Amino acid sequence: MTRPSNVNRLNDAMELLITHGFEEMGQSLKILLDTAMLIERERYLNAAHYERTEERQGYANGFKPKNVKTRVGALDLSIPQTRDSQFYPKSLEKGIRSESTLKLSLAEMYVNGVSTRKVAKITEELCGFEVTSQEVSRASQLLDEELKS
């Protein structure tokens, strides 16, 4: 089985946007992030996929699934791994489960008196996933920290 090239992946993302517009924004973003992380791993290893070179600094070791909640919906990403386990993509914050802008928006709704039930309903309609009361509480703590700094 041959792997699609980075150019093919980017063309797929563009084709989704051209054909479906905003409806497939999430899938396009997933493709872009997955491709960016693959490129970043290639740079970390100093070698492309299956490339034999003297400059190689290690070896690829599959992928780890990760679900990240964003403004365009939940994204099921494939985080590239390396054998030495030292690589983690800079495009993602380690341990992140949702986009910081989304967290700040949730916190702002909560601070402005919107009930957690309404926040959950709004988020489900806009982003396609439900937010728990714990997530809203954590987001409001994040807003407090931002305001203090």
GROMACS elastic network, one bead per residue, 0.5 to 0.9 nm:
[ bonds ]
;  ai    aj funct       b0    kb
    2     5     6  0.89932   500
    4     7     6  0.80824   500
    4     8     6  0.59511   500
    4     9     6  0.66170   500
    5     8     6  0.51303   500
    5     9     6  0.63685   500
    5    10     6  0.87462   500
    6     9     6  0.50643   500
    6    10     6  0.62343   500
    6    11     6  0.85842   500
    6    35     6  0.61801   500
    6    36     6  0.86902   500
    6    38     6  0.83440   500
    6    39     6  0.79918   500
    7    10     6  0.51446   500
    7    11     6  0.61343   500
    7    12     6  0.86070   500
    8    11     6  0.50100   500
    8    12     6  0.61680   500
    8    13     6  0.87499   500
    9    12     6  0.50197   500
    9    13     6  0.63888   500
    9    14     6  0.87790   500
    9    31     6  0.65656   500
    9    32     6  0.76953   500
    9    35     6  0.69632   500
   10    13     6  0.50725   500
   10    14     6  0.62928   500
   10    15     6  0.85847   500
   10    28     6  0.85596   500
   10    31     6  0.71548   500
   10    32     6  0.65981   500
   10    35     6  0.76199   500
   11    14     6  0.50773   500
   11    15     6  0.60341   500
   11    16     6  0.86222   500
   12    15     6  0.50494   500
   12    16     6  0.62539   500
   12    17     6  0.87730   500
   12    28     6  0.78290   500
   12    31     6  0.79067   500
   13    16     6  0.52425   500
   13    17     6  0.64909   500
   13    18     6  0.87660   500
   13    24     6  0.88838   500
   13    25     6  0.86906   500
   13    27     6  0.74699   500
   13    29     6  0.75320   500
   13    30     6  0.85626   500
   13    31     6  0.60796   500
   13    32     6  0.69148   500
   14    17     6  0.51289   500
   14    18     6  0.60948   500
   14    19     6  0.85254   500
   14    28     6  0.72038   500
   15    18     6  0.50054   500
   15    19     6  0.59347   500
   15    20     6  0.82270   500
   15    28     6  0.87858   500
   16    19     6  0.52522   500
   16    20     6  0.56472   500
   16    21     6  0.70137   500
   16    23     6  0.88489   500
   16    24     6  0.61225   500
   16    25     6  0.78219   500
   16    27     6  0.78664   500
   16    28     6  0.64838   500
   17    20     6  0.53654   500
   17    22     6  0.68606   500
   17    23     6  0.81260   500
   17    24     6  0.63417   500
   17    25     6  0.65780   500
   17    28     6  0.69075   500
   18    21     6  0.57840   500
   19    24     6  0.87259   500
   20    23     6  0.56480   500
   20    24     6  0.58212   500
   20    25     6  0.83164   500
   21    24     6  0.61613   500
   21    25     6  0.67790   500
   22    26     6  0.81921   500
   22    72     6  0.88548   500
   23    26     6  0.77390   500
   23    27     6  0.88395   500
   24    27     6  0.53301   500
   24    28     6  0.62133   500
   24    29     6  0.86354   500
   24    72     6  0.89640   500
   25    28     6  0.50888   500
   25    29     6  0.60993   500
   25    30     6  0.85939   500
   25    72     6  0.65950   500
   25    73     6  0.88999   500
   26    29     6  0.50978   500
   26    30     6  0.61764   500
   26    31     6  0.87288   500
   26    70     6  0.84987   500
   26    71     6  0.86924   500
   26    72     6  0.51982   500
   26    73     6  0.61286   500
   26    74     6  0.76158   500
   26    75     6  0.67424   500
   27    31     6  0.62991   500
   27    32     6  0.86746   500
   27    72     6  0.89799   500
   27    75     6  0.75063   500
   28    31     6  0.51658   500
   28    32     6  0.62308   500
   28    33     6  0.86715   500
   29    32     6  0.50137   500
   29    33     6  0.60586   500
   29    34     6  0.84479   500
   29    72     6  0.84835   500
   29    75     6  0.81537   500
   30    33     6  0.52289   500
   30    34     6  0.59997   500
   30    35     6  0.84392   500
   30    75     6  0.60980   500
   30    76     6  0.72240   500
   30    77     6  0.63376   500
   30    78     6  0.89279   500
   31    34     6  0.51970   500
   31    35     6  0.60365   500
   31    36     6  0.85122   500
   31    77     6  0.84774   500
   32    35     6  0.51859   500
   32    36     6  0.60644   500
   32    37     6  0.86276   500
   33    36     6  0.50188   500
   33    37     6  0.61421   500
   33    38     6  0.86247   500
   33    77     6  0.76793   500
   33    78     6  0.89547   500
   33    91     6  0.75981   500
   33    92     6  0.88558   500
   34    37     6  0.52143   500
   34    38     6  0.63098   500
   34    39     6  0.87925   500
   34    77     6  0.63969   500
   34    78     6  0.62166   500
   34    79     6  0.72297   500
   34    80     6  0.83426   500
   35    38     6  0.50678   500
   35    39     6  0.62626   500
   35    40     6  0.85639   500
   36    39     6  0.51589   500
   36    40     6  0.61287   500
   36    41     6  0.86769   500
   36    89     6  0.86121   500
   36    91     6  0.77223   500
   37    41     6  0.61503   500
   37    42     6  0.86274   500
   37    78     6  0.86200   500
   37    79     6  0.70245   500
   37    80     6  0.67034   500
   37    88     6  0.86816   500
   37    89     6  0.57610   500
   37    90     6  0.81166   500
   37    91     6  0.71269   500
   37    92     6  0.87584   500
   38    41     6  0.50910   500
   38    42     6  0.62518   500
   38    43     6  0.87092   500
   38    79     6  0.83350   500
   38    80     6  0.64312   500
   38    89     6  0.87283   500
   39    42     6  0.50573   500
   39    43     6  0.63184   500
   39    44     6  0.86638   500
   39    48     6  0.82123   500
   40    43     6  0.51089   500
   40    44     6  0.61999   500
   40    45     6  0.86953   500
   40    89     6  0.66120   500
   40    90     6  0.80915   500
   40    91     6  0.88433   500
   41    45     6  0.61305   500
   41    46     6  0.83509   500
   41    47     6  0.86909   500
   41    48     6  0.85819   500
   41    60     6  0.78460   500
   41    80     6  0.68551   500
   41    81     6  0.79471   500
   41    82     6  0.79900   500
   41    87     6  0.72708   500
   41    88     6  0.82395   500
   41    89     6  0.73589   500
   42    45     6  0.51531   500
   42    46     6  0.57869   500
   42    47     6  0.53274   500
   42    48     6  0.51153   500
   42    49     6  0.71054   500
   42    60     6  0.85437   500
   43    47     6  0.67297   500
   43    48     6  0.78878   500
   44    47     6  0.80150   500
   44    56     6  0.89508   500
   44    57     6  0.73927   500
   44    58     6  0.84036   500
   44    87     6  0.73604   500
   45    48     6  0.78279   500
   45    55     6  0.82950   500
   45    56     6  0.55878   500
   45    58     6  0.54082   500
   45    59     6  0.66994   500
   45    60     6  0.78303   500
   45    82     6  0.84597   500
   46    53     6  0.83716   500
   46    55     6  0.60171   500
   46    57     6  0.60269   500
   46    58     6  0.81961   500
   47    50     6  0.78962   500
   47    51     6  0.57311   500
   47    52     6  0.73138   500
   47    53     6  0.67985   500
   47    55     6  0.72895   500
   47    56     6  0.54280   500
   47    57     6  0.78268   500
   47    58     6  0.86500   500
   47    59     6  0.87452   500
   48    51     6  0.51481   500
   48    52     6  0.83836   500
   48    56     6  0.89954   500
   49    52     6  0.88800   500
   49    60     6  0.79361   500
   51    56     6  0.85691   500
   52    55     6  0.87875   500
   52    56     6  0.75304   500
   53    56     6  0.56381   500
   54    57     6  0.86226   500
   56    59     6  0.78302   500
   58    82     6  0.72378   500
   58    83     6  0.70202   500
   58    84     6  0.72351   500
   59    81     6  0.88650   500
   59    82     6  0.57240   500
   59    83     6  0.57588   500
   59    84     6  0.78860   500
   60    63     6  0.87945   500
   60    80     6  0.75265   500
   60    81     6  0.60422   500
   60    83     6  0.61252   500
   60    84     6  0.89291   500
   61    80     6  0.74219   500
   61    81     6  0.50701   500
   61    83     6  0.52654   500
   61    84     6  0.87645   500
   61    85     6  0.87217   500
   62    79     6  0.84725   500
   62    80     6  0.60759   500
   62    81     6  0.55086   500
   62    82     6  0.72711   500
   62    83     6  0.88278   500
   63    78     6  0.56020   500
   63    79     6  0.52064   500
   63    81     6  0.53443   500
   63    82     6  0.86549   500
   64    77     6  0.82350   500
   64    78     6  0.55878   500
   64    80     6  0.64819   500
   64    81     6  0.68790   500
   65    76     6  0.67979   500
   65    77     6  0.57904   500
   65    79     6  0.60889   500
   65    80     6  0.89427   500
   66    75     6  0.80480   500
   66    76     6  0.57574   500
   66    77     6  0.51662   500
   66    78     6  0.63114   500
   66    79     6  0.68417   500
   66    97     6  0.81423   500
   67    74     6  0.65494   500
   67    75     6  0.55342   500
   67    77     6  0.60813   500
   67    78     6  0.88330   500
   67    97     6  0.66943   500
   67    98     6  0.84088   500
   68    73     6  0.84924   500
   68    74     6  0.56106   500
   68    75     6  0.52556   500
   68    76     6  0.66487   500
   68    77     6  0.74288   500
   68    96     6  0.72456   500
   68    98     6  0.50473   500
   68    99     6  0.72916   500
   69    72     6  0.80884   500
   69    73     6  0.59610   500
   69    75     6  0.62618   500
   69    76     6  0.89358   500
   69    97     6  0.62153   500
   69    99     6  0.62289   500
   69   102     6  0.81475   500
   69   127     6  0.83102   500
   69   129     6  0.81038   500
   70    73     6  0.51825   500
   70    74     6  0.58171   500
   70    75     6  0.72353   500
   70    97     6  0.89235   500
   70    98     6  0.58642   500
   70    99     6  0.51927   500
   70   100     6  0.85754   500
   70   101     6  0.83493   500
   70   102     6  0.64551   500
   70   127     6  0.72774   500
   71    74     6  0.81586   500
   71    99     6  0.75349   500
   71   101     6  0.80685   500
   71   102     6  0.61576   500
   71   123     6  0.88212   500
   71   126     6  0.76608   500
   71   127     6  0.57042   500
   72    75     6  0.83522   500
   72   126     6  0.78566   500
   72   127     6  0.54952   500
   72   128     6  0.80222   500
   73   124     6  0.89288   500
   73   126     6  0.79509   500
   73   128     6  0.54207   500
   73   129     6  0.67883   500
   74    98     6  0.84717   500
   74   127     6  0.74073   500
   74   128     6  0.72803   500
   74   129     6  0.69571   500
   79    88     6  0.79593   500
   79    89     6  0.76707   500
   80    87     6  0.82806   500
   80    88     6  0.78125   500
   80    89     6  0.79495   500
   81    84     6  0.85638   500
   81    85     6  0.66100   500
   81    86     6  0.85407   500
   81    87     6  0.66612   500
   81    88     6  0.75012   500
   82    85     6  0.52582   500
   82    86     6  0.70898   500
   82    87     6  0.62364   500
   82    88     6  0.88239   500
   83    86     6  0.81340   500
   83    87     6  0.89293   500
   84    87     6  0.76147   500
   85    88     6  0.80761   500
   88    91     6  0.87947   500
   88    92     6  0.79531   500
   88    93     6  0.86522   500
   88    94     6  0.74309   500
   89    92     6  0.57708   500
   89    93     6  0.78514   500
   89    94     6  0.83522   500
   90    93     6  0.66772   500
   90    94     6  0.84951   500
   92    95     6  0.85651   500
   92    96     6  0.72172   500
   93    96     6  0.54164   500
   93    97     6  0.88669   500
   94    97     6  0.89327   500
   96    99     6  0.74427   500
   96   100     6  0.86710   500
   98   101     6  0.86451   500
   98   102     6  0.70628   500
   98   103     6  0.71125   500
   99   102     6  0.53379   500
   99   103     6  0.64926   500
   99   104     6  0.89222   500
  100   104     6  0.62096   500
  100   105     6  0.86152   500
  100   139     6  0.87392   500
  100   142     6  0.89091   500
  101   104     6  0.51233   500
  101   105     6  0.61951   500
  101   106     6  0.86758   500
  102   105     6  0.50887   500
  102   106     6  0.62493   500
  102   107     6  0.86192   500
  102   139     6  0.86573   500
  103   106     6  0.51579   500
  103   107     6  0.61598   500
  103   108     6  0.85963   500
  103   135     6  0.82400   500
  103   136     6  0.77003   500
  103   138     6  0.82414   500
  103   140     6  0.78883   500
  103   142     6  0.75719   500
  103   143     6  0.81590   500
  104   107     6  0.50140   500
  104   108     6  0.60606   500
  104   109     6  0.86441   500
  104   139     6  0.61734   500
  104   140     6  0.73490   500
  104   142     6  0.70980   500
  104   143     6  0.59154   500
  105   108     6  0.51011   500
  105   109     6  0.62986   500
  105   110     6  0.86884   500
  105   139     6  0.82635   500
  105   143     6  0.89475   500
  106   109     6  0.52229   500
  106   110     6  0.63003   500
  106   111     6  0.87147   500
  106   119     6  0.69415   500
  106   123     6  0.84034   500
  106   131     6  0.89900   500
  106   135     6  0.85946   500
  106   136     6  0.60374   500
  106   137     6  0.89303   500
  106   139     6  0.62564   500
  106   140     6  0.73069   500
  107   110     6  0.50380   500
  107   111     6  0.60937   500
  107   112     6  0.85251   500
  107   136     6  0.61734   500
  107   137     6  0.74086   500
  107   138     6  0.80291   500
  107   141     6  0.76336   500
  107   142     6  0.75212   500
  107   143     6  0.60297   500
  107   144     6  0.87388   500
  108   111     6  0.50585   500
  108   112     6  0.60933   500
  108   113     6  0.87391   500
  108   114     6  0.88350   500
  108   139     6  0.84954   500
  108   140     6  0.70826   500
  108   143     6  0.73371   500
  109   112     6  0.51384   500
  109   113     6  0.65756   500
  109   114     6  0.54200   500
  109   115     6  0.81756   500
  109   116     6  0.88332   500
  109   119     6  0.70234   500
  109   140     6  0.88802   500
  110   113     6  0.52574   500
  110   114     6  0.50689   500
  110   115     6  0.64869   500
  110   116     6  0.69371   500
  110   119     6  0.74886   500
  110   136     6  0.70885   500
  110   137     6  0.81377   500
  110   139     6  0.87427   500
  110   140     6  0.68519   500
  111   114     6  0.73275   500
  111   140     6  0.70486   500
  111   143     6  0.89544   500
  114   117     6  0.82143   500
  114   118     6  0.63497   500
  114   119     6  0.65311   500
  115   118     6  0.52246   500
  115   119     6  0.62089   500
  115   120     6  0.86233   500
  116   120     6  0.60700   500
  116   121     6  0.85791   500
  116   131     6  0.83934   500
  116   132     6  0.77011   500
  116   133     6  0.57067   500
  116   136     6  0.68450   500
  116   137     6  0.88008   500
  117   120     6  0.51675   500
  117   121     6  0.63240   500
  117   122     6  0.87487   500
  117   131     6  0.88850   500
  117   132     6  0.85795   500
  117   133     6  0.78335   500
  118   122     6  0.60702   500
  118   123     6  0.84640   500
  119   122     6  0.51685   500
  119   123     6  0.60443   500
  119   124     6  0.84733   500
  119   130     6  0.87357   500
  119   131     6  0.74009   500
  119   132     6  0.89845   500
  119   133     6  0.88001   500
  119   136     6  0.79656   500
  120   123     6  0.52073   500
  120   124     6  0.60651   500
  120   125     6  0.86574   500
  120   129     6  0.82524   500
  120   130     6  0.52767   500
  120   132     6  0.67770   500
  120   133     6  0.80050   500
  120   136     6  0.86709   500
  121   124     6  0.51454   500
  121   125     6  0.62668   500
  121   126     6  0.86847   500
  121   129     6  0.89452   500
  121   130     6  0.69794   500
  121   131     6  0.82266   500
  122   125     6  0.52057   500
  122   126     6  0.61156   500
  122   127     6  0.82813   500
  122   130     6  0.85685   500
  123   126     6  0.51480   500
  123   127     6  0.54640   500
  123   128     6  0.69209   500
  123   129     6  0.64520   500
  123   130     6  0.61083   500
  123   131     6  0.67376   500
  124   127     6  0.55045   500
  124   131     6  0.74836   500
  125   128     6  0.57694   500
  125   129     6  0.76830   500
  125   130     6  0.86281   500
  126   129     6  0.82777   500
  127   130     6  0.83152   500
  131   134     6  0.82171   500
  131   135     6  0.62549   500
  131   136     6  0.70426   500
  132   135     6  0.52351   500
  132   136     6  0.65282   500
  132   137     6  0.87541   500
  133   136     6  0.50610   500
  133   137     6  0.61604   500
  133   138     6  0.86463   500
  134   138     6  0.61397   500
  134   139     6  0.84960   500
  135   138     6  0.50743   500
  135   139     6  0.60516   500
  135   140     6  0.86147   500
  136   140     6  0.62103   500
  136   141     6  0.87149   500
  137   140     6  0.51454   500
  137   141     6  0.63992   500
  137   142     6  0.87633   500
  138   141     6  0.50749   500
  138   142     6  0.63399   500
  138   143     6  0.88035   500
  139   143     6  0.63560   500
  139   144     6  0.87348   500
  140   144     6  0.62556   500
  140   145     6  0.87091   500
  141   145     6  0.63011   500
  141   146     6  0.86747   500
  142   145     6  0.51159   500
  142   146     6  0.62479   500
  142   147     6  0.86762   500
  143   147     6  0.61239   500
  143   148     6  0.85969   500
  144   147     6  0.51307   500
  144   148     6  0.61842   500
  144   149     6  0.87209   500
  145   148     6  0.51401   500
  145   149     6  0.62851   500
  146   149     6  0.53162   500
